[in-house]
């Protein structure tokens, strides 16, 4: 015997299981919107989570995997073996296609998809920057430091450190008349 409830509006009796199933279908509709550009490919990719050809995937499990895929699609960031990587949507689409073409079965997680994505992904730091972005930032910082040391400042409006400002003001005051020969 299943638990029955009554609708507060029409007094119709219904199963709690029906209510849960309706909620799952609602979630599936939201996932379809989130994954709209790759929805067909995402559903084909779900076949890789079957234990063998012809077996079924539980609805809860399908939603769980599609939710994780939607997160990857939206953020374009994933973790693999303790490291974070940034990728692109075209790369995700291409990786999904490769996984589907491989026709592998029995996946439990998205590890195989992530290994395919590693070829085009860039490692990112805890600050969320890729190695290239960090290198550019570091090169810019070093160039600015070198310019300050040599006195070669191309940017007239560039902000300067407080100590540097005080030093320049002191030198200017000495030139105006504070310095005696």
CNS distance restraints for C-alpha pairs under 8 A (distance, minus, plus):
assign (resid   2 and name CA) (resid  15 and name CA) 6.77 0.50 0.50
assign (resid   3 and name CA) (resid  15 and name CA) 6.03 0.50 0.50
assign (resid   3 and name CA) (resid  16 and name CA) 6.41 0.50 0.50
assign (resid   4 and name CA) (resid  13 and name CA) 6.16 0.50 0.50
assign (resid   4 and name CA) (resid  14 and name CA) 5.44 0.50 0.50
assign (resid   4 and name CA) (resid  15 and name CA) 4.79 0.50 0.50
assign (resid   4 and name CA) (resid  16 and name CA) 6.44 0.50 0.50
assign (resid   5 and name CA) (resid  13 and name CA) 5.46 0.50 0.50
assign (resid   5 and name CA) (resid  14 and name CA) 5.48 0.50 0.50
assign (resid   5 and name CA) (resid  15 and name CA) 6.36 0.50 0.50
assign (resid   5 and name CA) (resid  16 and name CA) 6.95 0.50 0.50
assign (resid   6 and name CA) (resid  11 and name CA) 5.14 0.50 0.50
assign (resid   6 and name CA) (resid  12 and name CA) 5.38 0.50 0.50
assign (resid   6 and name CA) (resid  13 and name CA) 4.42 0.50 0.50
assign (resid   6 and name CA) (resid  14 and name CA) 6.26 0.50 0.50
assign (resid   7 and name CA) (resid  11 and name CA) 4.63 0.50 0.50
assign (resid   7 and name CA) (resid  12 and name CA) 5.31 0.50 0.50
assign (resid   7 and name CA) (resid  13 and name CA) 6.42 0.50 0.50
assign (resid   7 and name CA) (resid  14 and name CA) 7.47 0.50 0.50
assign (resid  14 and name CA) (resid  18 and name CA) 6.94 0.50 0.50
assign (resid  14 and name CA) (resid  19 and name CA) 7.87 0.50 0.50
assign (resid  15 and name CA) (resid  19 and name CA) 6.78 0.50 0.50
assign (resid  16 and name CA) (resid  20 and name CA) 6.29 0.50 0.50
assign (resid  17 and name CA) (resid  21 and name CA) 6.09 0.50 0.50
assign (resid  18 and name CA) (resid  22 and name CA) 6.16 0.50 0.50
assign (resid  19 and name CA) (resid  23 and name CA) 6.36 0.50 0.50
assign (resid  20 and name CA) (resid  24 and name CA) 6.33 0.50 0.50
assign (resid  21 and name CA) (resid  25 and name CA) 6.28 0.50 0.50
assign (resid  22 and name CA) (resid  26 and name CA) 6.25 0.50 0.50
assign (resid  23 and name CA) (resid  27 and name CA) 6.30 0.50 0.50
assign (resid  24 and name CA) (resid  28 and name CA) 6.19 0.50 0.50
assign (resid  24 and name CA) (resid  59 and name CA) 7.80 0.50 0.50
assign (resid  24 and name CA) (resid  60 and name CA) 7.54 0.50 0.50
assign (resid  24 and name CA) (resid  63 and name CA) 7.84 0.50 0.50
assign (resid  25 and name CA) (resid  29 and name CA) 6.26 0.50 0.50
assign (resid  26 and name CA) (resid  30 and name CA) 6.45 0.50 0.50
assign (resid  27 and name CA) (resid  31 and name CA) 6.19 0.50 0.50
assign (resid  27 and name CA) (resid  63 and name CA) 7.54 0.50 0.50
assign (resid  28 and name CA) (resid  32 and name CA) 6.18 0.50 0.50
assign (resid  28 and name CA) (resid  63 and name CA) 6.59 0.50 0.50
assign (resid  29 and name CA) (resid  33 and name CA) 6.55 0.50 0.50
assign (resid  30 and name CA) (resid  34 and name CA) 6.38 0.50 0.50
assign (resid  31 and name CA) (resid  35 and name CA) 6.05 0.50 0.50
assign (resid  31 and name CA) (resid  66 and name CA) 6.99 0.50 0.50
assign (resid  31 and name CA) (resid  67 and name CA) 6.74 0.50 0.50
assign (resid  31 and name CA) (resid  70 and name CA) 7.06 0.50 0.50
assign (resid  32 and name CA) (resid  36 and name CA) 5.50 0.50 0.50
assign (resid  32 and name CA) (resid  39 and name CA) 6.17 0.50 0.50
assign (resid  34 and name CA) (resid  70 and name CA) 6.30 0.50 0.50
assign (resid  34 and name CA) (resid  74 and name CA) 7.95 0.50 0.50
assign (resid  35 and name CA) (resid  39 and name CA) 5.18 0.50 0.50
assign (resid  35 and name CA) (resid  42 and name CA) 7.67 0.50 0.50
assign (resid  35 and name CA) (resid  70 and name CA) 5.99 0.50 0.50
assign (resid  35 and name CA) (resid  73 and name CA) 7.41 0.50 0.50
assign (resid  38 and name CA) (resid  42 and name CA) 5.91 0.50 0.50
assign (resid  38 and name CA) (resid  93 and name CA) 7.11 0.50 0.50
assign (resid  39 and name CA) (resid  43 and name CA) 6.28 0.50 0.50
assign (resid  40 and name CA) (resid  44 and name CA) 6.28 0.50 0.50
assign (resid  41 and name CA) (resid  45 and name CA) 6.08 0.50 0.50
assign (resid  41 and name CA) (resid  93 and name CA) 7.97 0.50 0.50
assign (resid  41 and name CA) (resid  96 and name CA) 6.99 0.50 0.50
assign (resid  41 and name CA) (resid  97 and name CA) 7.15 0.50 0.50
assign (resid  42 and name CA) (resid  46 and name CA) 6.34 0.50 0.50
assign (resid  42 and name CA) (resid  66 and name CA) 7.32 0.50 0.50
assign (resid  42 and name CA) (resid  69 and name CA) 7.91 0.50 0.50
assign (resid  42 and name CA) (resid  96 and name CA) 7.47 0.50 0.50
assign (resid  43 and name CA) (resid  47 and name CA) 7.10 0.50 0.50
assign (resid  44 and name CA) (resid  48 and name CA) 7.86 0.50 0.50
assign (resid  44 and name CA) (resid 100 and name CA) 6.64 0.50 0.50
assign (resid  45 and name CA) (resid  49 and name CA) 7.83 0.50 0.50
assign (resid  45 and name CA) (resid  96 and name CA) 6.62 0.50 0.50
assign (resid  45 and name CA) (resid  99 and name CA) 7.12 0.50 0.50
assign (resid  45 and name CA) (resid 100 and name CA) 5.58 0.50 0.50
assign (resid  46 and name CA) (resid  50 and name CA) 7.54 0.50 0.50
assign (resid  46 and name CA) (resid  62 and name CA) 6.94 0.50 0.50
assign (resid  46 and name CA) (resid  65 and name CA) 7.73 0.50 0.50
assign (resid  46 and name CA) (resid  66 and name CA) 7.87 0.50 0.50
assign (resid  47 and name CA) (resid 105 and name CA) 7.14 0.50 0.50
assign (resid  48 and name CA) (resid 100 and name CA) 7.38 0.50 0.50
assign (resid  48 and name CA) (resid 103 and name CA) 6.85 0.50 0.50
assign (resid  48 and name CA) (resid 104 and name CA) 5.68 0.50 0.50
assign (resid  48 and name CA) (resid 105 and name CA) 4.39 0.50 0.50
assign (resid  48 and name CA) (resid 106 and name CA) 6.12 0.50 0.50
assign (resid  48 and name CA) (resid 107 and name CA) 5.85 0.50 0.50
assign (resid  49 and name CA) (resid  57 and name CA) 7.13 0.50 0.50
assign (resid  49 and name CA) (resid 105 and name CA) 5.91 0.50 0.50
assign (resid  49 and name CA) (resid 106 and name CA) 5.12 0.50 0.50
assign (resid  49 and name CA) (resid 107 and name CA) 4.58 0.50 0.50
assign (resid  49 and name CA) (resid 108 and name CA) 6.32 0.50 0.50
assign (resid  50 and name CA) (resid  54 and name CA) 7.86 0.50 0.50
assign (resid  50 and name CA) (resid  55 and name CA) 5.96 0.50 0.50
assign (resid  50 and name CA) (resid  56 and name CA) 6.37 0.50 0.50
assign (resid  50 and name CA) (resid  57 and name CA) 5.91 0.50 0.50
assign (resid  50 and name CA) (resid 105 and name CA) 5.74 0.50 0.50
assign (resid  50 and name CA) (resid 106 and name CA) 5.32 0.50 0.50
assign (resid  50 and name CA) (resid 107 and name CA) 7.17 0.50 0.50
assign (resid  51 and name CA) (resid  55 and name CA) 6.47 0.50 0.50
assign (resid  51 and name CA) (resid 105 and name CA) 5.95 0.50 0.50
assign (resid  51 and name CA) (resid 106 and name CA) 4.25 0.50 0.50
assign (resid  51 and name CA) (resid 107 and name CA) 7.51 0.50 0.50
assign (resid  52 and name CA) (resid 105 and name CA) 6.02 0.50 0.50
assign (resid  52 and name CA) (resid 106 and name CA) 6.54 0.50 0.50
assign (resid  53 and name CA) (resid 105 and name CA) 7.55 0.50 0.50
assign (resid  57 and name CA) (resid  61 and name CA) 6.72 0.50 0.50
assign (resid  57 and name CA) (resid  62 and name CA) 6.41 0.50 0.50
assign (resid  58 and name CA) (resid  62 and name CA) 6.26 0.50 0.50
assign (resid  59 and name CA) (resid  63 and name CA) 6.23 0.50 0.50
assign (resid  60 and name CA) (resid  64 and name CA) 6.20 0.50 0.50
assign (resid  61 and name CA) (resid  65 and name CA) 6.26 0.50 0.50
assign (resid  62 and name CA) (resid  66 and name CA) 6.07 0.50 0.50
assign (resid  63 and name CA) (resid  67 and name CA) 5.94 0.50 0.50
assign (resid  64 and name CA) (resid  68 and name CA) 6.46 0.50 0.50
assign (resid  65 and name CA) (resid  69 and name CA) 6.21 0.50 0.50
assign (resid  65 and name CA) (resid 109 and name CA) 7.84 0.50 0.50
assign (resid  66 and name CA) (resid  70 and name CA) 6.02 0.50 0.50
assign (resid  67 and name CA) (resid  71 and name CA) 6.31 0.50 0.50
assign (resid  68 and name CA) (resid  72 and name CA) 6.39 0.50 0.50
assign (resid  69 and name CA) (resid  73 and name CA) 6.14 0.50 0.50
assign (resid  70 and name CA) (resid  74 and name CA) 6.09 0.50 0.50
assign (resid  71 and name CA) (resid  75 and name CA) 5.93 0.50 0.50
assign (resid  71 and name CA) (resid  76 and name CA) 7.76 0.50 0.50
assign (resid  72 and name CA) (resid  76 and name CA) 5.13 0.50 0.50
assign (resid  72 and name CA) (resid  77 and name CA) 6.03 0.50 0.50
assign (resid  72 and name CA) (resid  78 and name CA) 6.37 0.50 0.50
assign (resid  73 and name CA) (resid  89 and name CA) 6.43 0.50 0.50
assign (resid  73 and name CA) (resid  92 and name CA) 7.17 0.50 0.50
assign (resid  76 and name CA) (resid  86 and name CA) 5.87 0.50 0.50
assign (resid  76 and name CA) (resid  87 and name CA) 5.28 0.50 0.50
assign (resid  76 and name CA) (resid  88 and name CA) 5.79 0.50 0.50
assign (resid  76 and name CA) (resid  89 and name CA) 6.76 0.50 0.50
assign (resid  77 and name CA) (resid  84 and name CA) 6.93 0.50 0.50
assign (resid  77 and name CA) (resid  85 and name CA) 5.58 0.50 0.50
assign (resid  77 and name CA) (resid  86 and name CA) 4.50 0.50 0.50
assign (resid  77 and name CA) (resid  87 and name CA) 6.13 0.50 0.50
assign (resid  78 and name CA) (resid  84 and name CA) 5.74 0.50 0.50
assign (resid  78 and name CA) (resid  85 and name CA) 5.42 0.50 0.50
assign (resid  78 and name CA) (resid  86 and name CA) 6.64 0.50 0.50
assign (resid  78 and name CA) (resid 114 and name CA) 7.70 0.50 0.50
assign (resid  79 and name CA) (resid  83 and name CA) 5.44 0.50 0.50
assign (resid  79 and name CA) (resid  84 and name CA) 4.41 0.50 0.50
assign (resid  79 and name CA) (resid  85 and name CA) 6.13 0.50 0.50
assign (resid  80 and name CA) (resid  84 and name CA) 6.46 0.50 0.50
assign (resid  80 and name CA) (resid  85 and name CA) 7.59 0.50 0.50
assign (resid  80 and name CA) (resid 111 and name CA) 7.70 0.50 0.50
assign (resid  80 and name CA) (resid 114 and name CA) 6.92 0.50 0.50
assign (resid  83 and name CA) (resid 123 and name CA) 7.22 0.50 0.50
assign (resid  83 and name CA) (resid 124 and name CA) 7.81 0.50 0.50
assign (resid  84 and name CA) (resid 123 and name CA) 5.99 0.50 0.50
assign (resid  84 and name CA) (resid 124 and name CA) 5.61 0.50 0.50
assign (resid  84 and name CA) (resid 125 and name CA) 7.16 0.50 0.50
assign (resid  85 and name CA) (resid 118 and name CA) 7.89 0.50 0.50
assign (resid  85 and name CA) (resid 121 and name CA) 5.80 0.50 0.50
assign (resid  85 and name CA) (resid 122 and name CA) 5.30 0.50 0.50
assign (resid  85 and name CA) (resid 123 and name CA) 4.43 0.50 0.50
assign (resid  85 and name CA) (resid 124 and name CA) 5.36 0.50 0.50
assign (resid  86 and name CA) (resid 121 and name CA) 5.46 0.50 0.50
assign (resid  86 and name CA) (resid 122 and name CA) 5.25 0.50 0.50
assign (resid  86 and name CA) (resid 123 and name CA) 6.43 0.50 0.50
assign (resid  86 and name CA) (resid 124 and name CA) 6.48 0.50 0.50
assign (resid  86 and name CA) (resid 130 and name CA) 7.48 0.50 0.50
assign (resid  87 and name CA) (resid  91 and name CA) 6.60 0.50 0.50
assign (resid  87 and name CA) (resid  92 and name CA) 7.33 0.50 0.50
assign (resid  87 and name CA) (resid 117 and name CA) 7.51 0.50 0.50
assign (resid  87 and name CA) (resid 120 and name CA) 6.81 0.50 0.50
assign (resid  87 and name CA) (resid 121 and name CA) 4.69 0.50 0.50
assign (resid  87 and name CA) (resid 122 and name CA) 6.58 0.50 0.50
assign (resid  88 and name CA) (resid  92 and name CA) 6.31 0.50 0.50
assign (resid  88 and name CA) (resid 121 and name CA) 7.85 0.50 0.50
assign (resid  89 and name CA) (resid  93 and name CA) 6.16 0.50 0.50
assign (resid  90 and name CA) (resid  94 and name CA) 6.14 0.50 0.50
assign (resid  91 and name CA) (resid  95 and name CA) 6.03 0.50 0.50
assign (resid  91 and name CA) (resid 117 and name CA) 6.91 0.50 0.50
assign (resid  91 and name CA) (resid 120 and name CA) 6.91 0.50 0.50
assign (resid  92 and name CA) (resid  96 and name CA) 6.09 0.50 0.50
assign (resid  92 and name CA) (resid 117 and name CA) 6.84 0.50 0.50
assign (resid  93 and name CA) (resid  97 and name CA) 6.25 0.50 0.50
assign (resid  94 and name CA) (resid  98 and name CA) 6.28 0.50 0.50
assign (resid  95 and name CA) (resid  99 and name CA) 6.21 0.50 0.50
assign (resid  95 and name CA) (resid 113 and name CA) 6.42 0.50 0.50
assign (resid  95 and name CA) (resid 116 and name CA) 5.81 0.50 0.50
assign (resid  95 and name CA) (resid 117 and name CA) 5.91 0.50 0.50
assign (resid  96 and name CA) (resid 100 and name CA) 6.13 0.50 0.50
assign (resid  96 and name CA) (resid 113 and name CA) 6.80 0.50 0.50
assign (resid  97 and name CA) (resid 101 and name CA) 6.09 0.50 0.50
assign (resid  98 and name CA) (resid 102 and name CA) 6.20 0.50 0.50
assign (resid  98 and name CA) (resid 116 and name CA) 7.88 0.50 0.50
assign (resid  99 and name CA) (resid 103 and name CA) 6.79 0.50 0.50
assign (resid  99 and name CA) (resid 104 and name CA) 7.41 0.50 0.50
assign (resid  99 and name CA) (resid 112 and name CA) 7.67 0.50 0.50
assign (resid  99 and name CA) (resid 113 and name CA) 6.55 0.50 0.50
assign (resid  99 and name CA) (resid 116 and name CA) 7.86 0.50 0.50
assign (resid 100 and name CA) (resid 104 and name CA) 7.55 0.50 0.50
assign (resid 110 and name CA) (resid 114 and name CA) 6.31 0.50 0.50
assign (resid 111 and name CA) (resid 115 and name CA) 6.26 0.50 0.50
assign (resid 112 and name CA) (resid 116 and name CA) 6.38 0.50 0.50
assign (resid 113 and name CA) (resid 117 and name CA) 6.23 0.50 0.50
assign (resid 114 and name CA) (resid 118 and name CA) 6.13 0.50 0.50
assign (resid 115 and name CA) (resid 119 and name CA) 7.54 0.50 0.50
assign (resid 117 and name CA) (resid 121 and name CA) 6.01 0.50 0.50
assign (resid 118 and name CA) (resid 122 and name CA) 7.71 0.50 0.50
assign (resid 122 and name CA) (resid 130 and name CA) 6.10 0.50 0.50
assign (resid 122 and name CA) (resid 131 and name CA) 7.37 0.50 0.50
assign (resid 123 and name CA) (resid 130 and name CA) 5.63 0.50 0.50
assign (resid 123 and name CA) (resid 131 and name CA) 6.45 0.50 0.50
assign (resid 124 and name CA) (resid 128 and name CA) 5.50 0.50 0.50
assign (resid 124 and name CA) (resid 129 and name CA) 5.00 0.50 0.50
assign (resid 124 and name CA) (resid 130 and name CA) 4.09 0.50 0.50
assign (resid 124 and name CA) (resid 131 and name CA) 6.26 0.50 0.50
assign (resid 125 and name CA) (resid 129 and name CA) 5.38 0.50 0.50
assign (resid 125 and name CA) (resid 130 and name CA) 6.28 0.50 0.50
assign (resid 125 and name CA) (resid 131 and name CA) 7.39 0.50 0.50
assign (resid 129 and name CA) (resid 133 and name CA) 5.80 0.50 0.50
assign (resid 129 and name CA) (resid 134 and name CA) 6.17 0.50 0.50
assign (resid 130 and name CA) (resid 134 and name CA) 6.22 0.50 0.50
assign (resid 131 and name CA) (resid 135 and name CA) 6.03 0.50 0.50
assign (resid 132 and name CA) (resid 136 and name CA) 6.20 0.50 0.50
assign (resid 133 and name CA) (resid 137 and name CA) 6.19 0.50 0.50
assign (resid 134 and name CA) (resid 138 and name CA) 6.09 0.50 0.50
assign (resid 135 and name CA) (resid 139 and name CA) 6.08 0.50 0.50
assign (resid 136 and name CA) (resid 140 and name CA) 6.14 0.50 0.50
assign (resid 137 and name CA) (resid 141 and name CA) 6.20 0.50 0.50
assign (resid 138 and name CA) (resid 142 and name CA) 6.17 0.50 0.50
assign (resid 139 and name CA) (resid 143 and name CA) 6.11 0.50 0.50
assign (resid 140 and name CA) (resid 144 and name CA) 6.19 0.50 0.50
assign (resid 141 and name CA) (resid 145 and name CA) 6.24 0.50 0.50
assign (resid 142 and name CA) (resid 146 and name CA) 6.12 0.50 0.50
assign (resid 143 and name CA) (resid 147 and name CA) 6.16 0.50 0.50
assign (resid 144 and name CA) (resid 148 and name CA) 6.29 0.50 0.50
assign (resid 145 and name CA) (resid 149 and name CA) 6.34 0.50 0.50
assign (resid 146 and name CA) (resid 150 and name CA) 6.32 0.50 0.50
assign (resid 147 and name CA) (resid 151 and name CA) 5.81 0.50 0.50
assign (resid 147 and name CA) (resid 152 and name CA) 4.89 0.50 0.50
assign (resid 147 and name CA) (resid 153 and name CA) 5.66 0.50 0.50
assign (resid 148 and name CA) (resid 152 and name CA) 6.42 0.50 0.50
assign (resid 148 and name CA) (resid 153 and name CA) 6.53 0.50 0.50
assign (resid 160 and name CA) (resid 164 and name CA) 6.43 0.50 0.50
assign (resid 160 and name CA) (resid 165 and name CA) 6.47 0.50 0.50
assign (resid 161 and name CA) (resid 165 and name CA) 6.26 0.50 0.50
assign (resid 162 and name CA) (resid 166 and name CA) 6.23 0.50 0.50
assign (resid 163 and name CA) (resid 167 and name CA) 6.18 0.50 0.50
assign (resid 164 and name CA) (resid 168 and name CA) 6.28 0.50 0.50
assign (resid 165 and name CA) (resid 169 and name CA) 6.23 0.50 0.50
assign (resid 166 and name CA) (resid 170 and name CA) 6.08 0.50 0.50
assign (resid 167 and name CA) (resid 171 and name CA) 6.23 0.50 0.50
assign (resid 168 and name CA) (resid 172 and name CA) 6.15 0.50 0.50
assign (resid 169 and name CA) (resid 173 and name CA) 6.16 0.50 0.50
assign (resid 170 and name CA) (resid 174 and name CA) 6.25 0.50 0.50
assign (resid 171 and name CA) (resid 175 and name CA) 6.37 0.50 0.50
assign (resid 172 and name CA) (resid 176 and name CA) 6.31 0.50 0.50
assign (resid 173 and name CA) (resid 177 and name CA) 6.57 0.50 0.50
assign (resid 173 and name CA) (resid 178 and name CA) 5.85 0.50 0.50
assign (resid 173 and name CA) (resid 179 and name CA) 7.91 0.50 0.50
assign (resid 174 and name CA) (resid 178 and name CA) 4.55 0.50 0.50
assign (resid 174 and name CA) (resid 179 and name CA) 4.70 0.50 0.50
assign (resid 175 and name CA) (resid 179 and name CA) 6.57 0.50 0.50
